[in-house]
């Protein structure tokens, strides 16, 4: 049993805590002694539409249980983003409900059916060679500079280029996606100091124009498939607003999460040079899921109880929010042997970094795995002697495990 006193008022969504490091010791203590703990939020939260707190769910078993139970738990009621000091109005939540991740079945099932057209095994396979070429080109260009910021030069570039290709965005515009994504997700970080609502509107406006162009001039691409109805199509098509919010989700899920998994993965290799040597020599398939588990780019999402229920013996009232702490569940030692060992040959790895399975399991999981695999293959082949050149700088965020800068020497 871990002996650790967790003070009243402690909140694992506090961005000041996560800017330093994820609170693994506190998570371990909660898993062992209080796996469902009431977290009273700061007074500022009470001015918002939400209640004064939430239940922190920290064990692997309960995170998976809630993730797969759409009868008792809702993603739509309060959305999935949990905030340290919620300041969103109910109207703002209603607007965000156009985004797939905030839907519940059956509307979630219908919209996912439309969006999944872009993520079939055939589509992913068709992207592999182009993504491989891009990965090697990205690393080659970075190595030619000798040193630089791994986040911007390596980790962000492949997902940005992939999203641009996927959506038919000119490559010169991919930097806009990078900036908008940072502005949307970096609202807790004063260094970024952006308004996420403005960034969202920029994305919606940009892709509204793209959708209108495709409606007028259909092409053989993903965008046309998503906004068009085929003769034998049971799911229908996305409206312009739904398409815009899908792009926001893709920009965040496809850029932020893959970027941070890659960065944390490289940092883990720096800290475990034996594993880097192993990767260079053997390239085990198990490595990618270990990188994703270790990184857990999204630390927590929330659900809201649809009715009075019970979780791990704790009574939960209808309307209560529950935070699903993936960053805790992925280090649960009742599931993962020696979880704080970075082991790229780990065979038993049922991590929940892609959402704990269930209806909201990450639609782009296989695309993310492919990109991470390709970029680390390129790094092993072209930058085998890469070294850390400065202490990584973490993003101040309540729900993203993100590194915003990591200086490296490529040679």
Secondary structure by P-SEA (a helix, b strand, c coil): ccccccccccccccaaaaaaccaaaaaaaaaccccbbbbbccccccccccccbbbbbccaaaaaaaaacccccccccccccccccccccaaaaaaacccccccccaaaaaaaaaacccccaaaaaaaaaaaaaaaaaaaaaaaaaccccccccccccaaaaaaaaaacccccaaaaaaaaaaaacccccccccccaaaaaaaaaaaaaaaaaaaaacccccaaaaaaccccccccccccaaaaaaaaaaaaaaacaaaaaaaaaaaaaaaacaaaaaaaacccccaaaaaaaaaaccccccbbbbccccccccccccccbbbbbcaaaaaaccccccccccccccccccccccccccccccccaaaaaaaaaaaaaaaaaacccccccccccccccccccccccbbbbbcc
